[in-house]
Amino acid sequence: MEHILHFGLGSFARAHLLDYTADAGGWDVTGVSLRSTAIRDGLVEQGYNYVLCVQEMGIKKIDILRDVLVAAEDPQAVLEAMAEAKIISATVTEKGYHLDAKGVLDLNDPAIASDLAGHGPRTLIGFLAYGLAGRTRPVTVMSCDNRIENGDVLQAAVARFAQAAGLIIHWDSTRFPNSMVDRITPATTDSVRKMSGDIMAVPTEAFREWVIEDDFAGPRPDWPGVQFVTDVAPHELRKLRMLNGAHSLLAYAGLACGFTYVHEAVTDPDLRDLVEQLMTEAGNTLPASVKGQAPAYAKALIARFENPQLVHRLDQIAMDGSQKVPYRFVGTLRAGRADAVVEGIKAWIAFCISETHADRRLNDPKASEITEAVHSDNPDAALLELVGAVDLFELIVES
């Protein structure tokens, strides 16, 4: 049995990577939670097995988890597990990369600085750098997060950390393929747990997609339906600018209108028009290889958003906005005229201001910086500075 070590065993990983890998056969997975014990504690009671509640398909048992490690409890056990794995993968969300506004690893980030000082490791970047240091056996490190060129970004962050820490990594036997992942996975509810009979059940839609750069250092599962390509970038842009951009627009504008779920917000005529406009604008910025797919993709996305059975919360999507806005909005805006995208950025700014004035701390790694920005002399400019878009101030704020 071949083995994958996966960092970040949240609902998305359990509905995507583990689902694909279970279908492939011949591989099992050890999960790693960097801090929280909740998923480990919930899964250990049922032998690390759980069920997916797949809309229109029913309940599907996933039984390929070998173990779940909690890095905060035993970092050495994680490093030892890394040495065994043929593939090391991660879904730690955008904030787990600890990048600055320019997309470079922030060596002054408190968690990264702690890892560099030898108090850990406790971050994904620190674990990868220390775990890969000195390793000569081939290994593939695979990001499954919503970032453009996610493999390249992850490799650059690890390389910067390794240089700062004086670690030697054998890059010739290590690969970081880029990938694009897609499956809407809302938070689990009590009704899902009751219906499935599993407190660790994961609800998800039937649709799933995975596009991976065919650049592996060793064996890989025969994942059914996965597209192995030479260039993932066009697929990444299609998904990030159209699906993720539309989701974030619905989240910030929808919450302001009093909606709770995606399927509610998208039925509002004004929000729906704005989302469809955003998808058109984003589609116009895509590379020629996928540009022709944009109209059909947009139509399919609207149908997915309208699905009331997914109960996808807007506040779940609104989390970590400072990490998402640069990739979901700013990149599109820099690529061409995008009036609806401007409205999305304005909605994020208004969300930050309203939440701060209501004394509700944002669920965002830059929550403190956002609070300072809102209380500054020019909140709009200060918030745009946090997402690397202050140079677009006139276009966004004064339009």
N, C-alpha and C positions, 0 to 999 in steps of 0.2 A: 504494500500500500504506500503510494507516494503521499507527500505531506505539504500542506500550506499552513503558514503561520499568519494570522490576520489580526491587525491592530484595528480596534474600533468595532465592537460586535453589536452595534445598534440595530434598529429595525431594518434599515436599508441593506446592510450587509447580509442579514439573515434572509431577506427577501430577494437578494440579487446574487451575489457571489456564491453563497452557500446553496441556493436553489440550483443555479447552473452546475455547480460542482457535484451536487447530489445526482443530477441527471447524467453527468458524464461518467460517474463510476470510477473506481480505482484510486481515488484520492480521499483523504480525510483532512480535517481542519482543526487546528488549535486556535482558539480565540484569545485575544489579549485586550483587557480593559485597562486603560492607563491609570485610572483612579477609582472609579466607582465599583463597588462589590455587588450591586443590585442584580445585574444580568447573570453573573456567576452564581450568586446565591439562589436565584430563581431557577436556573437551568440544572444545577447540580442535583436538585431534589428529584429530577425526572431523567437522570442519566444523560443530560445534555441534549436530549431530544426535544423537539418542539414542532408545532404545526404552522404552516402557512394557510391563511384563509384567503384563497384566491377567488376573486369575484368571477362568477359565471363558471367556475371550475370546481369549487368545493374546497374541502380540506386536504392538505398534502403534508405528509409527515416528512420531516427532515431529520436524518439520524446519522450525519457524518461528522458531528462535532466530537472530537476526542477529549478535549479538556478546555477549560477557560481559566486563564491566568490573570491575576490582578497585579499589574506592575508595581503599584505603590506598596504592596505587601512583600513582594519578592522579586526585585529586578533581576537578580542573578538567574532565577528560573526562566525568565523571559529570554535572557541572553543565551542560555543553554538551548532553549527551544529554537531560537533563531539559527543556531549552528546546525541543527538537524534539517531545517526546512529547505526544500528546493525552490519554493516561491514564498516571498514575504510580501503580503499585500496590506492595504490600509484604506479605511474609510473613517477619517478623523475630522471631516468637514474642513472648510477653508481656514478656520482659526487654528487648527492643529499644526499648521505649517510655520506659524510664528514669523510671518513676513512683514516687512515694512510697506509703506505706501508705494514704493517702487518695485515691489515684488521680490525683494532680496531678504534673505534670512536676517532677522534683527538680532544681532549678537547682544544687544542690551536688553532684550526682552527678559524679564525676571526668571522665567522658567528655563530659557536657553542659557542664560548666564549661570544659573544654578547647576545645570548639566555640565557646563564648561569648567566650573569650579570643582567638579568631582562629587557633587551632592546628588547622586542619582545613578543612572539617568532616570528621567521621568517624562520626557517628551518623546514623540515619535522620532524626531530628528536625532535626538541624542541616542536613543536605542539603536537606530540604524547605523549611525556613525561608529559607535562602540562595537556593535555586533558585527559589522562588516570589516572592521579594522583587522588586518592580518589574515583574513579569510582568503584561501586560494581556490576552494571548491566553487564551481559555478553557481550563481544564484541570481534569480530574477526578482527585482523589487518593483511591485506594481501598485500604482496609485489608482484608486477607484473613486476619487473625489471629483467634484464639479469644478475643475480648473482647466483652463486652456493649457495645453502642453503639460498636463499634470505630471507625467513622468520626468520630463526635462526640469520642471520646477522643483520636484522633489530631489532629483539628483544634484541640482545646483545648491539646494539648501544643505544637503548632507555634505557635499564637498566643502562648502564654506565652513561648516561646523568642524569638519575633520581637520581642515587647515588651521583653524583657530586653536584646536585641541592638540595639534601635533600628531594626528593619527594617520597611518598609512593604509589606504584602501586600494586593492588591486582592481582597478576599473576595467581591465581587459577581460575579467571573468565575471563582471557584474553588469546586468542590464536593467534599465529603467524604461520599459515601454510606455508610451502614451496610450490613453484609453478614453473612451466615452461611455458612460453608463446612463441608463434611463429606466426607471420604474417608479411610479408614484406609490409611496409607502406612508400612509398617514399614521398618526400615533394610535396605539392600541387602546381600545375602550373596554369598559366593563361588559358591554353587550357582546363584544367579540370574544372575550374570555369565557363568558357564560355559554355562548353558542358553540364554541369549539371544545369546551371542557379543558382548556389549557390556559393557565395564567400567564404563560410566556408566548402565547399565540401572536402572530404577526399578520395584520391585514394588508393586502396589496391588490393591485389591479392585475388583470390577466396579461396585459401588455408588458413586454420586457425587451430591452435592447442592450447590446454590448458590442462595441467596436474597439479592437485592440491592435496596436502596432505589432506586427509580427517580428518581434525582436526579443527572443527569449534566450537565456544563457544555458538552459537545460530543458528537461521535459516539461510539458504543460498538459493539463487535462484536455480531453477531447470535448470541450464545451459545445453542446448542441446549439446551433443557431447563431453562434458568435461569428462576427465578421473579422477576419484577420487581414489587415491592410498595410500598405507601406506608408500611408499618410493619414493620420486620424484627424488632423486639424480641421478640415472642412466639416466633418461630422460633429466635432466639438462645438464649433461656432454655431452650427444649425441648432443644436440643442440648447446651448447656453443663452444665445441671444433670443431665440424664439420661445422655447418652453420655460426656461428658468427666468428669463426677462419678464414674460407674461405673468408667471407666478408671483414674482416680486411686485409687479405693478398692481395685481389684484390684491395682494396682501396689504400693502400700505394704503392704497386708495379704498379698498374694501373695508378695512378696519375703521377708517375715518367715516365711512358711511353707515357703520353700525353692523356690518355683516360679520359672521363668525367663520363660515366655511367657504371654500372655493366655489362649490356648486351653487351657493347662494349669490355670491358676488358676480359670477359670470352671467347670471340671468338679469342683472340690472342693465337696462338698455345703454346707458351712458358708459358704464364700465366695459361692457361687451364691445361697444364700438371702439373704445380706446385700446382694448386688448387686440382686437383684430387689426387696428391701425399699426400697433407696435409690431405685430407679427409680419405685416407687409413691409414695414420699414426695415426690420431686421433681415427679412428674406432678401431684400434688395442689396444688402451688404455682403452676402455670402459669396464664397468662391464659385466659379462657374460649374465645378463638378457636382455641387449640391443645390445650386440656385434654382434649378428647375423643379426640385422636390418641394420647395417652400409652400406653394399654394395647397397641395394635398396634405402636407405635414401640418399646416395651420388648421385646416379643416378637421384633421384627426385630433389635434390638441384640444380644440374647442369641445369636441365630443367627449374627450377624457375629462376635461374640466367640469362638464355638466353632470358627470356621474354622481348622483347623490349617495350612492352606497360607499363611496370612498371616505366620506366625512373628513376631508383634509382641512385642518384648521389653518386659518390665515396667520394666527400668531405663531404657529410653528414655522411657517415659511418666513415670517418677518424677523426671526432670530438672526443674529450675526450679520446685520445689514452692512456694517462697515467692511466686512470681508466679501460680501456678495455684489454690492453695487458696482465696484470697478469692473467686474467680469460680465455682469448681466445688463448693465446700462451704459457705463462710460465707454467701453470698447465699441459698442454699436454706434454711439453718438460720434465718436471720432472717425468712424468709417463712412459716414454720410448723414444727410439730413434725416432727422428722426424726432419729429415733434412729440409723438406719444412717449418716446423714451425720456424726453425732457420732462414730461408730466410725471413719469415714474420716479425720476430723481427728485422732483419737487415734492412728491408724495412721501418719499423717504425723509426728506428734510423736515417736512411738516410733522411726520410721525415722531421723529427724534425730539422736536421742540415740544409737541403736545405731551408726550410721555414724561419728559423732564419737568415741565411745568406742573404736571400732576403728581410729581414726586414718586413716579414709578420708574425704578431703575431698569434700564434696558438689558435684555439678555443678549449681550454683545461683549466680545473681548476688549473692546475699546469703550466700554460704558463710561468710565471715568473721563476719558478724553471728550466723549460726546457731551457729557454734562458741562464740562468746561467750555466747550465750543458754544453750546446753547446760551450760556451766561456771558459770553464775550460780547464785545461791542458790535461785531458783525457775525451773527450766528451762521448765516448762509455761507459766507466765505470760509469760516472756520470748519464747518462740516464738510464742505467740498474739499478742503485741504486734507482732511482725514482719508478721503477716498481718491486722492491724486487727481482731482479735477478742478482745482481752484482757477486754472487758466481758462476754464469754460464758464466762469461766473456770469459774464454778460449774456451768453447764449442761454444759460439755464435760468437764472434768476430774473433777468430783465426782459425775457421773451414774452 
